[in-house]
Each structure stands twice: as C-alpha cells, then as structure tokens.
Amino acid sequence: MTKRKSLATEKLRLITEQADSEELDFTRRVNALIERASVEQLALSCDKNLINRLDGRADALTPMLVAETNPAAVRERLKDEVQAIREAMAQKARAELAKAS
C-alpha cells in the first residue's frame, strides 16, 4: 500500500510540476506580446509622422534643389533626406515600442 501511495504521490508531483512549467511558459509568451491597440496606435503615429516629415522637407528642399543643375547632386541630397527621415522614424518607433512593452 505504501508503494502505491508513493507512486501516486510522485505522479501527482510530476503532473503539478509540468502544469507549473506550462503556466510559466504561457506567462512568458503573453508578457512578450504587445497589445494590438498599442501596435495600431504606433502605426498611425508613424504614418502621421512620415506625412509631416515629408511635407516639411519638401518645403525646405525646394529652394536648394531648384538651384542645383547636377542631377547626381539632387539625387544624393534626396537620398540623404530620405535616410534621415527613415532613421528618425525607426528611432521613434523603437521608443514607442519600448513604452508599450
């Protein structure tokens, strides 16, 4: 009878341990997720930020590019401006994601 009882106790302990482990895994996965509303808000914010940045840069670049006669220089200036906008947006997105986490 004692052997049966200890076998049942051991089985119960193993089942409990497995359930605890699965619960811990689940909790880790849930905590690693970001709420959908936060992601949607971030996407909307990025869209608005991109529009504002592009509109603002168009006004600032027009006088500089109008006077430029070298197409390679125009292309390089535009490339630099787009890269700066991309970097700023990525930095803002990382900051927003860090706040949401």
Backbone hydrogen bonds in HBPLUS format (Angstrom, degrees):
<---DONOR---> <-ACCEPTOR-->    atom                        ^
c    i                          cat <-CA-CA->   ^        H-A-AA   ^      H-
h    n   atom  resd res      DA  || num        DHA   H-A  angle D-A-AA Bond
n    s   type  num  typ     dist DA aas  dist angle  dist       angle   num
A0005-LYS N   A0001-MET O   2.96 MM   4  6.18 158.2  2.01 146.7 153.0     1
A0006-SER N   A0002-THR O   2.86 MM   4  6.10 161.3  1.90 152.0 156.6     2
A0007-LEU N   A0003-LYS O   2.93 MM   4  6.05 146.4  2.04 141.0 150.6     3
A0008-ALA N   A0004-ARG O   2.90 MM   4  6.15 158.2  1.95 149.2 154.9     4
A0009-THR N   A0005-LYS O   2.85 MM   4  6.06 154.4  1.92 146.7 154.6     5
A0010-GLU N   A0006-SER O   2.89 MM   4  5.99 156.0  1.95 139.8 146.2     6
A0011-LYS N   A0007-LEU O   2.94 MM   4  6.14 155.3  2.00 145.0 152.0     7
A0012-LEU N   A0008-ALA O   2.94 MM   4  6.12 159.0  1.98 146.7 152.3     8
A0013-ARG N   A0009-THR O   2.91 MM   4  6.13 154.6  1.97 146.2 153.5     9
A0014-LEU N   A0010-GLU O   2.93 MM   4  6.19 158.1  1.98 148.4 153.7    10
A0015-ILE N   A0011-LYS O   2.96 MM   4  6.19 158.6  2.01 149.8 155.7    11
A0016-THR N   A0012-LEU O   2.93 MM   4  6.07 161.7  1.96 148.9 154.2    12
A0017-GLU N   A0013-ARG O   2.88 MM   4  6.06 156.9  1.93 147.1 153.8    13
A0018-GLN N   A0014-LEU O   2.92 MM   4  6.11 156.5  1.98 146.0 152.1    14
A0019-ALA N   A0015-ILE O   2.91 MM   4  6.15 158.6  1.96 148.9 154.9    15
A0020-ASP N   A0016-THR O   2.90 MM   4  6.11 158.5  1.94 149.4 155.3    16
A0021-SER N   A0017-GLU O   2.95 MM   4  6.15 155.0  2.01 144.5 151.5    17
A0022-GLU N   A0018-GLN O   2.90 MM   4  6.15 158.6  1.95 150.7 156.2    18
A0023-GLU N   A0019-ALA O   2.88 MM   4  6.07 154.6  1.95 147.9 155.1    19
A0024-LEU N   A0020-ASP O   2.94 MM   4  6.15 154.7  2.01 146.0 152.7    20
A0025-ASP N   A0021-SER O   2.95 MM   4  6.23 158.3  2.00 148.2 154.0    21
A0026-PHE N   A0022-GLU O   2.92 MM   4  6.10 159.7  1.96 147.3 152.9    22
A0027-THR N   A0023-GLU O   2.92 MM   4  6.12 162.1  1.95 149.3 154.0    23
A0028-ARG N   A0024-LEU O   2.96 MM   4  6.20 157.1  2.02 148.9 155.0    24
A0029-ARG N   A0025-ASP O   3.00 MM   4  6.28 158.2  2.05 149.1 154.8    25
A0030-VAL N   A0026-PHE O   2.91 MM   4  6.16 164.9  1.93 157.8 161.7    26
A0031-ASN N   A0027-THR O   2.95 MM   4  6.05 164.8  1.98 150.4 154.7    27
A0032-ALA N   A0028-ARG O   3.08 MM   4  6.17 130.1  2.34 136.9 149.2    28
A0032-ALA N   A0029-ARG O   3.17 MM   3  5.12 134.0  2.39  94.0 106.7    29
A0033-LEU N   A0030-VAL O   3.12 MM   3  5.40 154.7  2.19 106.2 114.0    30
A0038-SER N   A0035-GLU O   3.02 MM   3  5.34 124.3  2.34 103.4 117.3    31
A0039-VAL N   A0035-GLU O   3.19 MM   4  6.62 153.9  2.26 150.2 157.5    32
A0040-GLU N   A0036-ARG O   2.84 MM   4  6.14 162.3  1.87 158.5 163.9    33
A0041-GLN N   A0037-ALA O   2.90 MM   4  6.03 157.4  1.95 144.1 150.4    34
A0042-LEU N   A0038-SER O   2.93 MM   4  6.11 153.1  2.00 142.5 150.0    35
A0043-ALA N   A0039-VAL O   2.90 MM   4  6.17 159.4  1.94 150.8 156.0    36
A0044-LEU N   A0040-GLU O   2.97 MM   4  6.21 161.6  2.01 150.0 154.7    37
A0045-SER N   A0041-GLN O   2.89 MM   4  6.05 158.8  1.93 146.9 153.3    38
A0046-CYS N   A0042-LEU O   2.85 MM   4  6.08 156.8  1.90 150.3 156.6    39
A0047-ASP N   A0043-ALA O   2.93 MM   4  6.18 156.2  1.99 147.8 154.2    40
A0048-LYS N   A0044-LEU O   2.99 MM   4  6.27 167.5  2.01 153.9 156.4    41
A0049-ASN N   A0045-SER O   2.85 MM   4  6.00 159.6  1.89 147.9 154.5    42
A0050-LEU N   A0046-CYS O   2.83 MM   4  5.97 159.8  1.87 149.5 154.6    43
A0051-ILE N   A0047-ASP O   3.03 MM   4  6.28 166.5  2.05 152.9 156.1    44
A0052-ASN N   A0048-LYS O   2.95 MM   4  6.16 168.8  1.96 153.8 157.0    45
A0053-ARG N   A0049-ASN O   2.85 MM   4  6.00 163.3  1.88 152.1 157.2    46
A0054-LEU N   A0050-LEU O   2.88 MM   4  6.01 168.5  1.89 155.5 158.7    47
A0055-ASP N   A0051-ILE O   2.92 MM   4  6.04 167.3  1.94 152.8 156.8    48
A0056-GLY N   A0052-ASN O   2.95 MM   4  6.03 160.6  1.98 146.6 152.4    49
A0057-ARG N   A0053-ARG O   2.92 MM   4  6.07 157.5  1.97 149.9 155.9    50
A0058-ALA N   A0054-LEU O   2.98 MM   4  6.14 151.9  2.06 148.8 155.9    51
A0059-ASP N   A0055-ASP O   3.41 MM   4  6.72 159.4  2.46 146.2 149.6    52
A0060-ALA N   A0056-GLY O   3.21 MM   4  6.48 155.7  2.27 143.2 150.1    53
A0061-LEU N   A0057-ARG O   2.76 MM   4  5.81 156.2  1.81 155.0 160.5    54
A0062-THR N   A0058-ALA O   3.14 MM   4  6.01 150.1  2.23 145.2 150.7    55
A0064-MET N   A0061-LEU O   3.00 MM   3  5.31 116.3  2.42 107.4 123.5    56
A0065-LEU N   A0061-LEU O   2.89 MM   4  6.01 163.8  1.91 168.8 174.3    57
A0066-VAL N   A0062-THR O   2.96 MM   4  5.91 154.3  2.03 155.9 161.8    58
A0068-GLU N   A0065-LEU O   3.12 MM   3  5.00 142.3  2.26  95.6 106.8    59
A0073-ALA N   A0070-ASN O   3.07 MM   3  5.34 122.8  2.41 104.1 117.9    60
A0074-VAL N   A0070-ASN O   3.10 MM   4  6.48 154.1  2.17 152.2 160.0    61
A0075-ARG N   A0071-PRO O   2.91 MM   4  6.11 167.1  1.92 151.7 155.0    62
A0076-GLU N   A0072-ALA O   2.92 MM   4  6.07 158.4  1.97 143.6 149.7    63
A0077-ARG N   A0073-ALA O   2.92 MM   4  6.08 157.4  1.97 144.6 150.8    64
A0078-LEU N   A0074-VAL O   2.92 MM   4  6.18 164.4  1.95 155.5 159.5    65
A0079-LYS N   A0075-ARG O   2.87 MM   4  6.03 158.0  1.91 148.1 155.0    66
A0080-ASP N   A0076-GLU O   2.92 MM   4  6.13 158.7  1.97 148.4 153.5    67
A0081-GLU N   A0077-ARG O   3.00 MM   4  6.26 158.0  2.05 148.0 153.9    68
A0082-VAL N   A0078-LEU O   2.90 MM   4  6.13 165.6  1.92 155.5 159.0    69
A0083-GLN N   A0079-LYS O   2.96 MM   4  6.13 160.3  2.00 148.4 154.2    70
A0084-ALA N   A0080-ASP O   2.97 MM   4  6.18 155.2  2.03 146.2 152.8    71
A0085-ILE N   A0081-GLU O   3.00 MM   4  6.29 155.1  2.07 148.6 155.2    72
A0086-ARG N   A0082-VAL O   2.88 MM   4  6.15 161.7  1.92 152.8 157.9    73
A0087-GLU N   A0083-GLN O   2.93 MM   4  6.13 162.1  1.96 151.4 155.9    74
A0088-ALA N   A0084-ALA O   3.00 MM   4  6.15 160.1  2.04 145.3 150.9    75
A0089-MET N   A0085-ILE O   2.92 MM   4  6.11 158.5  1.97 151.2 157.2    76
A0090-ALA N   A0086-ARG O   2.92 MM   4  6.10 158.4  1.96 149.0 155.0    77
A0091-GLN N   A0087-GLU O   2.98 MM   4  6.14 158.1  2.02 147.2 153.1    78
A0092-LYS N   A0088-ALA O   2.99 MM   4  6.19 157.7  2.04 144.4 150.5    79
A0093-ALA N   A0089-MET O   2.84 MM   4  6.04 159.3  1.88 150.4 156.2    80
A0094-ARG N   A0090-ALA O   2.93 MM   4  6.14 158.8  1.98 147.7 153.2    81
A0095-ALA N   A0091-GLN O   3.05 MM   4  6.28 155.7  2.11 145.3 151.9    82
A0096-GLU N   A0092-LYS O   2.91 MM   4  6.17 158.0  1.96 151.1 157.2    83
A0097-LEU N   A0093-ALA O   2.86 MM   4  6.06 160.2  1.90 151.5 157.0    84
A0098-ALA N   A0094-ARG O   2.95 MM   4  6.10 151.2  2.03 142.9 150.8    85
A0099-LYS N   A0095-ALA O   3.07 MM   4  6.36 149.1  2.17 142.5 150.4    86
A0100-ALA N   A0096-GLU O   2.99 MM   4  6.26 148.4  2.09 144.9 153.9    87
A0101-SER N   A0097-LEU O   3.00 MM   4  6.14 134.7  2.21 143.8 154.6    88
